[in-house]
């Protein structure tokens, strides 16, 4: 291995040994030297002297004697030791790896085997079983603590793990304001001491106990869990009467110990709400310490007795009991954020009959609410969330860059970016949850449009038992946000103009443009999808947009063509099969014959933010499905019209009588397809559109706009027979029979008709007639059944039209079978 350094082994080992001795770790000089020999990066250190000094200082923190290590480092540095910077960096890596390797991994406690069928439990087995159970309980406790630490670590930023923060409570237990964890024995006796002197001694002991300091005659007992009540031992030599009074006051020390443990258990990652609660408790404890100091002064003057002490601490005992009850409920449940505020709010309401206790609880709740309500204020007035500890009721799931908004983001933005976390909602804000969510969302959209948001309300949100105090502020902010965003969409971004443009193209209201486009692309769209040149379609689309009335549409430049990899029937079945047993079947495109451009073609539209909130890719997909349905029906109508033009030519010749049945069938098909188009365009889309426009004039916020627009799309999809798989399949089959019949007529007209071929031609026409009638009757049966089940009048209308078409066609066939074919062609309505 090539290395760019050469150091005598003896000198290097000497340097390593000096550093290891100063560091005081368990590494061996030979192993370190081997690491140096095998490290390809050694000798290539590009760190500055300042950075190397920082590494040395970090190493000193891990050394047994930091000063000695730093002194040795400076000594080696002054001696200009070769590659000292590389050695320091390598030492730091090795020491950190060694420390990490020494961290014990929790082991799952094995299940104790109490016995089996071959061995029955006896008295001799009981001690062994007891030991196994105790060991298993101990291991389970370690696992629980490990899971809690892992849960807590998820709330910590990534850089926290690199900090070497000291554990003050573990390394310096005397710094705790609570009793020591280890029990303290009673080291003195009061035997033979007069009662008066015992009383003075006990007062002195109690004043220390109230501070969390163990005494000589009253000592604390260790607790099993963090929030267990602490018990105390009193010397047996104490007079019974005095002992009884002392025992009445000891709950004050026990409750103080619980509160103190709660405070010291909260760390920097517990959240802003718990931090504020702890600060409020500290304010109350300051008064508590002041009271004890005053009692000490009274005791020093010799005017304090146990009875007076009991009288003075009695009100404080109640206060401390309230505090202990609150922190115990919060601590045992490991609550954070809004859940803490819910506990405080409920506690304040339950203390309605106790004025002093309610005042304390109200004070704690008001102080703990401040950081939470500050986040709320920022959300409802700025539309931003500053929640570093994930405590606020609304969670921001922002994962996508703003540049990607028009493509991927808009459809899911409204529903998925901001979501309510029910476990973080304080009870007193529960009824305002929906309004709070929408208010911030509105403002966030406005800010993403580059608009500045100024806070219109200067009132500060404060906690109160009366919800009207903050309810009015929230309602006012909501009214401002909803009005601002709605005006932004309707006026500045012309939402109504956008919707009208979508209607013109996707719902085929721009008639001249559709006709020109189908004429221009007829040859290209009749090809297989692999043979189509998309750029040619784009050029034809642009040409038709400029030559038709669509040239006056300000949004025509946003139109584009799309060739989808599946037909409309597969697309709808795939959507309708979601969360059903058939979903797996439609996850991948089925192997099917190559599709033509007509079957795969659809318009697309480029919609920019924030209009893309309404016209998102899901809404555009719904418009595309309606368009594909209308476009294919229009294509079938055009094919039948071409057959009609062919009929006009054929009827001039003697062979015209052979085509009488075909002409009648063609007219039946044309009438049927035209009725379908009339029903969808005039009886479904147009009334629903008028209803949408009227409802949008009355909306008050964007959520109502989205709701009305979604209702419109669902109504159109359902009434246009796209959401019923059986009905869609039947209509598709009906159109397919028409297309196949048109192809047959075109092929038959290219050859010379003989007597034999005339019989074959007539039989083929009869078969197409039977297939068309069967397909039409299938559509009518499904429509009638659905109309009865769902009581939908619109489907009954199309049923009546198609039934009339069937009757009219039968009369036409009878009439055309006579010798009046030429007159028939003149009297029957054309396309």
N, C-alpha and C positions, 0 to 999 in steps of 0.2 A: 504494500500500500504506500502510495506516495504521500509524504508529509513534508511541510516546509519548515520544520524546526528540528534542531539537534541539540539535546541537553544531556550532559552526563547523568547517568542513572543515579549515582551516589548523591550529587547535588540536588537533584529533583526529589529523591526520597527524603532527604534531610528537610527540604522546604515543606513537603507534605506533612512530615511528622510534626514539625513545629506548629503548623496550623491545626492539625488534629488535636494536639495536646491543649492548645488554647481554646479550641472549640468544645472539647469535652464530649464528643460523640463516640459511637461504637464502631466507626469505620476503621478499617485497617489500611496502613500505608501501601501495602502491596496491591490490594484490590483497587485502591484509588489510582495507583500508577498504571495498572492494567487498563482501567477505563480510559486513562489519558492516551495510552498507546493505541487503543482501538477506536478512539474518537476522531473521525475524519475532519471535524470542524475545529479541532484544537489547533491553536496557533493562528487562527484567522479572526480573532476577536477585533471587531471594529468599534467597540464601545469607547465612549469618552471617559476621562478620569472621573468625572462627576457621576456617571452611570455606574462605574465600577465601585466607587465609594458607597453608592446606594445599596449595591448588592452586599458589600461588606457589612453595612449597618443592619441589613435584614438578617444576615448570618449571625450577627452579634446578638440579635433578639432570641435566636435559637440556642445560643451558647450557654453553658452553665455559668460562665463569668463573662459578661459582655465587655466590661472594661479591659480585662486581660486579653480578650481576642482582638479588640480594636487596637490595643497597644502593640500586640504582635504584628498586626497587619501594617501599622505605620512603620514599625521597625523594618520589616521586609521591604516595604515600599521605599524607605530611605536607602536601603542597601542595593536598590535597583535590581531586584530579583527578576530574572528573566521570566517572561510569560506569566507574571503574577496575576494579571487581569483574567487570563484564561483559567488559571487555577481557581480563582475566587468564584467565577461563574460556574465552573464545573462542580465545585464544592456545594454551591447553593442548590444545584439540580439534584445532586446525590443526597443531600440532607433532607430536602423536601420529599424525595422519593422514599427515603428511609422512614420518615415520619408517617407518610401515607400508608406504607406497607405495614406499619405497626398498629394501624387502627383495626381493632377486632371486628370481624363480621358477625352479625347476630346469627345464631344457629337456631333452627326450629327445634323446639323441645320435643323429644320423642314421646310418643304416647306410652304412659306407664302400663305395663301388663299386670293386671290385677290377678289374673288367674285364667285357667282354661279348663277344659273338660277333664284333663288328666291330673290337675293339681288343684285342690280346694284350699281356700284361704284359711289359715289358722292364726292363733294369737301370736305365734312367733313371726308371722309375715307382716303384722301390722306396722312395726317400726320401719321396716323397709318400704312398705307402701306409702307411709307418711312422708318419708324422705323423698320418695319419687314425686309425690304430689306437690310438696313444697318446692322442689326443684322445677317442676313443670310450671307452677304458678309464677315463680321468679323469672323463668325464661319468657313466659307470655307477657309479663309486665315489660320486659326489655323490648319485646317485639312491638308492643303498643307504643312505647316511648320512641322507638325507632320510626314507626309510621308517622307519629306526630311531628318528629323532627323533619322527616321528608316532606310532609305537608307544609311545614313552616318554611322550609328551604325553597319551595316553589314560589313563594312570595318574595324572595330575595333576589336582587339583581345579580347578573352574572359576575360582576366584579367583586361581590362580597366574599366569594369563596377564596379569593386570592389574599384577603386581608387576614392578618394574624392577630385577631382581637383577643385580649385576655378575658378569661371567665372570672370576673371579680368575685362572684358569689361562691365559686368553688375554691379559688386560690386564696381569697381573703374573706373567709366567712365572718370575721369580726366586723366587717364593714356593713353587714346587714343590720337593719333597725328592728328585726324580729329576734325572737329567742334563738339561741344556738340550736343546731340540728341535733347535736349529741346531748343526752340527758346529763344533768348535773346533780350530784348527790347532796343530801342535807349534811353539811359539814359541822354544824354547831348544835348545841342543845340548850334549851331554855329551862331545864330542870332547876328548881330552886330559886328562879328569878321571880320577884313579886309581880302581881297582875298589872300594876300600874306601869312597871318597867316593860313588861311584855307588850303592853298596848303601844308604848312609844316605839319599841322595836318593830312591831307589826306594821305600824303606820309607815315607818321608814322603808320596810320591805315592800309594802304595797305601792308606794310611790315609784320605786324602782321597777316593780312588776308591770305597772301601767305603761312604763316606757319600753317594755320588752327586754328588760335586763333581769336575769335570774338573781334571786336572793340567797341568803344563807339558811333561812328557815322555811321559805316558800320557794319551791323549785318547779320548773315546768317538766312536762312529759313529752316525748317526741310524738309526732303525728304520722299516720300511715299515708294519708293522701294530702294533697296541697291544701284543700279547703275543709279538712276535718276540724272540728272544734278541739281546742287545746285544753288538756286537763292539768291540774297542778297538785302537788303533794305539800301538805302542811305538817310541820314538825308535830310529833305526837305529844310533846311537852306543853303545847299551847293550851291555855285554858279553854274549856268547851264553849263558854259563852263568847269569848273573843273569836274562837275558830268559826263559830256560826256566822258572825258578822263578816269575817274575812271571806268566807265561802260565798256570801251574797254579793260581794264586790268583784270576785274573780272572773265572772262572765265578761266584765269590761275588758280585762286583759286578754281573754280568749278571743273576743270579737276584734279587738285591736290587732291581735296576731294574724287573724284571717285577712283583715284589710291590708296589713303590711305585706303579707305573702302575695296577695293579688298585685299590689303595686310593683313589687320586685320581680314578679313573674312576667310582667309586661316588658317587652323589649322594643327595639327600634322598628321591628317589622310588624308590630301588633296593630298598626293602623292609626289614622288620625283620630278616630272617634274614641278609641281606648286611651290614647295619649291625652286627649282633652278631658276624659273622665278621670284619669289618674291625677291630672293637674287640679281638677276641682276637688277631689278627695284630699289632696295635699293642703288645699286652702282650709278645709275643715279640720284637718289634723293639726294645722298650725294653731288654731284656736284651742284644740285639745291639749297641745303642749303648753300653751300659755296658761291654761287652767291648772295643769299639774305644777307648773312653776309657782303659781300663786299659792297652791296648797302647800308646797314646800316652804314657802316664806311663812305661811301661817303656822306650819309645824315647827319651824325654827324659833318662833316666838313662844312656843309651848302652849298655844291656845287651841290646838287641834286634837280632837279625840276621834276614836273610831266611829262614834255615832255621828259627829259632825262631818267626818269624811264621807260616810255613807250618804248623808243628806246632800252634800255638795256634788257627789258623782252620780247621783240617781238620774238627773236629766241627761247627763252625758252617756250613761249606760244605754238609754233608749236610743239615742242618736247613733251610737256605735253599733247597736243591734240592727238598726235599719241599714246602715252601711254594709255590715257583714252579710246580711241577707241578700242585698243587691249583688255584691261582688261574687258571692258564692254561686248564685244562679248563672251569672255571666261566665265565671271561670270554669265551672263544671261542664257547661255546655260548649265551651270554647267558642263563644260568639264573637262576631266582629261586625263593624259597620252598622247597617240598618237594623240588624237583629238585636244589637245592644240597645239601640234607641227604643225598640219595641218593648223590651223588658223594663226599661226605665219609665216609659210612658204608662205601661200597665201598673207598675208599682205606684206611680204618682196618683193614678186614679183610685187604686184600692185604699190609699191612705186618706181618703176624703174626710173621715171623721177625726183624724189626728192632725191638727193644724201644724204643730211643730215638725212632725215627721214628714208631712206632705211638703212643707216649705223646703226641707233638706232635699227630698227627692226631686222636687221641681228645680231646685238650684243645680243639682247634678245633671238633670236631663237637659236643661237649657244650655249649660256649658258643654256637655258632650255633643249636642246638636250643632254647635257652631261650625265646625269644619264640614260636616255633612251638608248643612244648609248653604254654606259658601259654595260648595260644588254645585248644588241645586241652583243657586242664584246665577252662577256662571253658565249653566246649561240653558236655563229658560230665558236668559237675556243676551247670551252670546252664541249659543249653539255649540259650545265646546265643553269637553269633559277633562278635568284635571284630577285624576283619581289614581295616584301612584300605588295604592295598596288594595285596589279592587274592592272598595266598600260601597260605592254608589249603586243605586238601584238599576241604573242603565249601563250596559256594557257595550263598549265600542269594539266591533269586530272588523276594524279597518285593516284589510290585507292587500288591497289592490291600489296601484299607483293611480293618481288622478288622470294621467295620460291615457289610461285604458278605459275610462268611464264610458265613452260612447259604445264600446263593443261588449264588454263583459259585465260591467258594473251596474248599469242602470236597472236591469230587471230585478236583481236581488237586493238592490240598495235599500228600498223602502221597507222590505220585510226582514232582511237578514243583517244589515250592517249594525243597526242599533236594536238591542233586544232587552226586555225586562228580566231581571234576575229577581224572582219573587222572594227569595230568602233574604234579600238585602233591602226590601221595602219596609220602612218603618210603618207601624200600624196607623199612625196619625196621618200618613200621606197615602194610604191605601186607595182611597176614593179618587185621588187626583192622579193616579199612576198613568192612565192613558193620556190625559191632557199634558202631563209633564213630558212624556215620551214624544208626542207629536209636536209640542212647542219647540223643543230642541232640534228635532229633525227639520222642521221648517226653516229655522234660522241657519242650520248647517248647510242646507241647500243654497240659501241666499248667499252665505259667505263663500261657498265654492263657485258661485257665479261672479266672484270678484266684487261684490257689493259690501260696503262697510255697514256694520250694524252698531247703532248707537243705543245705549240703554235709556229707555224712555221713563223707567220707574226708578226713583231714587230711594224708595222705601226698602229698608232692610228686612229680610225674612227672619223672624225670630220665633222660637218655639213658644207655644202657648197651649193651655188646655182648651182654649176656644179656637176651633179650626178656622173661624172666619178671619182671624188675624193674618194668616198666611194664604188662606184660600182665595181671598180677593186679589192678592198680588199675583198668584199663579194664573187666575182667570184673565187678569188684565194682560199679562205677558202672552198668554195663548191667543187672545184676540188680536194683538198686534202682530204676532208671528204669522198667523193664518192669513190675515188680510194682506200682509206684505208679500208673502210668497204667491198668493193667488193673483194679485195685481201684477207681479213680476212675470208670471207665466202667460196671463191673458193679454197684457198690454205690451210689454217689452219683447216677449218671445213669441207673441201671436199664436197661442195654442189653437184658437179656433180656426185660423187660416191653415195651420198644419193639418188639423183634422179634416178640413174640406179638401185639401190636397190629397190626403190618403183616400178619401171617398172617391175622388175623381179617377184615380188610377186602380186601386185595389178593388173597389166595388163597382167599377166600370161605369161611372156616371159621365165620364168624358167620352161620349159616343163616337165622335169623329176621330179622335185619337186612337181608340181601340180598333176601329175599322181600318184606318191607315196602317196601323202597326201590324195587324193580322195579314193584310194584303202584302206588306213589305217583307214579312218574315215567313210567309207561307212555305216557300221552298226550303228555307233553312231549317225550320222547326219540324218539317216532315222527315228529316234525316234521323239516323240513330244518334244517340247522345254522344258517342265517341267521335262521330264525324262532324259535329257542330263546332264552329269557330266562335267562341264567346265574344271576341273582339268585334266580329262582324255584327253580332246581335246588338252590341253596345252602340255601334255606329248607326245602325238602323233605328234604334230607340231614340238616339239624339236627333236624327233627321226627322222622325215623326213628331217629336216634341216641338221642334221648331216650325214645322209646316202646319200643325193643327192649332186649334184654339188653346191647347195646353201651353203654347208659347207665352201666354200672359200669366201663367202661374209662376209666382216668385220662387217656388221650391222645386221646379222641374229639374234643376241641376242635381238634386239629391237622389233622383231615380237611377236605378241600375237593374241589370238583368241577373237572374240566378237560375242555375240548372241544378236541381236537387237530385240526389242519387236514388230517389224512390218515388213511386207514384203516390197520388193523393190517398188512395184506399189504404196502402200500407202505412202511410204517415198517420192517418186517423186511428187505425187499429192499434198502432204502436202506442199512441197517447192514451187511448181508451183502455188498454190492457195494463196500465200502470197499477201496481198493487193488486193484481189479480193472478190467477193461476196461469194465465197465458202470457204473462210478462216476459218470461224467459224465452218464449218462442219468438218474440219480436225484438230481442236485444240486438240482434245482428240482422243485416239485410239478407233476405232470402235469395236463393239462387233462382233467378227468373230470366225470361228472355230479355234481350237488350231493349231498353225503353227508347221511345222516340222523343224528340224535343218537345212536342205538344204535351206529353205525359209528365215531363219533368220541369217544364218552364214555370217561372214565377217572377214577379217583380220584387225588387228589394228597395229599401230606402235608407239613406244615411240620415240619422236623427241625432242632433247634438244635445248636450247637456244645457239646461235642465229639462227640456221637452222630452228627453228620453226617459224621464221618470214615468210619463204617461204612455208614450209610444216606445216602450222598451221592446226587447227582442221577443218576448212572449206575446205581446200585443201584435207586433208585426207578423209573427208566425200565425196568429189567428186570422189576420187579414189575408195572409198568403193562402191559407187553406180555403177561405171563401172565394178568393180570386181564382184559384186553380179550378174550383168547382164550376164557377161561372164561365171561365175561359174555355174549359173543355166542352161545356154545353154549347157555347158560341161556336166552337170549332165543329161540333157535330151539325149544328144548324147550317153552317157554311157548306159542309159536305152535301147535305140534303138539297141545298139550293143549287149546287152544281149539278146534281142529278136532275133537278127541275129544268135547268137550262138545257141539259141533254135531252130531256123529254120533248122540249119545244122543237128540237131538231128532228127527232125520230118521228113525231106525229105527222110529218109531211110525207112520209113514205108509206108504201103498202104494208110494211111490217108493223105498223103502229099498233094494230089490233093485238099483236102478241105481247105488247108491253102494257096492256090495260091494267092487269092485276098489279104489275110492278108500280105503275103510276099511282094507283090507289093506295098501295102500301107506303110508297114514298110520302104521299100526302098525310097519311096517318102519323107516320114518324115525325114529319116536320111540325105538324100541329101539336103533337105531344111535347116535343122539345121546346117549342115556343111557349106553350103553357107553363112548362117548368120554369123557364127563364122569367116569364111574366110574374109568376108567383113569387120567385125569390127576389126579384128586383123591386117590384111594385107593391106586393102585399107583405113582404117581410122587411127588406132592408130600408126602404123609404120611410115607412111609418116609425120604425125603430130609430132611424136617424133623426127624424123630426122630434121624437120624444127625448132623445139624447140632447139635442140643442136646447130644447125648452128646459130640461132639468139642469143643464150647465149654467143657465142664466140665474138659477136660484141657489147655487152652492155657496158655502161659506168658507171652505178650506179645501186643500188639495186631496185629502183623504176622500172627500165626497166626490171629487172629480174622478179619482181612480175607481171608486165604487161604481159610479154611473157608467163610466167607460167600459168597465169589465162586464157590467150587466148587459150593455149593448152588444158586446162581442158574444157573450154566452147566448143571448137571445137569437142573434143572427146565426150562430153555428147550429143551435138546436133546431130552429124553424127551417133552416136550409137543408135539413136532413143529413147533417154531417156527424152528429154525435150518437146516432143510432146505427150500430154496426150492420144490422140486418137490412135496414132501409138504405143505407149508403151502398151496400153491396148490390142490392136490387136495382137501384138507380144506375149504378155503374154498369151492370149487366145490360140494362135497357139501352144505354148509350152505345155500348159495345156492339150490340146487335145492329143498331143503326149504322155504325161505322162499317161493319162487315158487309151490310147490304149495299152501301154506297160503293164499296170496293168491287163487289160482285157486279153491279150494274155497269160500272166503268169498264170492267174486264169483258163483260158480255157484249158491250157496244163496239168493241174493237174488232170482233170477228164477224164472219158471214153467217147468217141464221138459216139453217136448213130445217126440214120437217122434223128430223130426229132431234136436232139440237133445240128446236122450239119446244118439244115436249119436255126435254130435260130442263130448259130454262123455266118453263111454267112450274115444274115440280120444285125447282130450287126457290122460286119466288114464294110458292105455297109454304115451303119449309121455313123461310124467313118470316112469313106472315104468322105462322104458328109460334115461332120462337118469340117474335115481338109481342104477340098477344099474351103468351105465357108470362113474359117478363113484366108486361104492363099490369096484368092481373095480380102478379106477386107484389108489385109496388102498391097497388090499391089495397090489397089485403093487409099489408103491414101498416099502411097509413090508417086504415079504418080501425085496426086493432089498437094502435098507439093513440089515436084520437079519442077512442072510448076510454082507454086507461088513464090518459092524462088530461082529458077534457080540453083539448086544444082546438080552437075554432079554425086557426089558420090551416092546419093540415086537412081539416074537413073541406076547406075551400079548394085546395088542390085536388082532393079526391073527387069533388063534384066536377071540376073542370076535366079531369082525365076520364071520368065516367061518361061525360058528354062527348068527349073525343072518341071514345070507343063506339058509342051509338052512332055518331056522325060518320065514322069510318065504315061501319057496316053498311049504312045507306049508300055511301060513296062506292063501295065495292059492288053493290048490287046494281047501281046506276052505270058504273063503268063496264060491267059485264055485258051491257046491251050494245047496240051498234051506234051509240051516240058518243063515242070516245072524244071526237074532236070538239063537240059542244061541251063535253065535260071539262076539257082542259081550259076552255074559255070561261066557264062559270065558277070553277073551284078557286078559292082564294090563293094567291101566290105569296111568296115570302116577302 
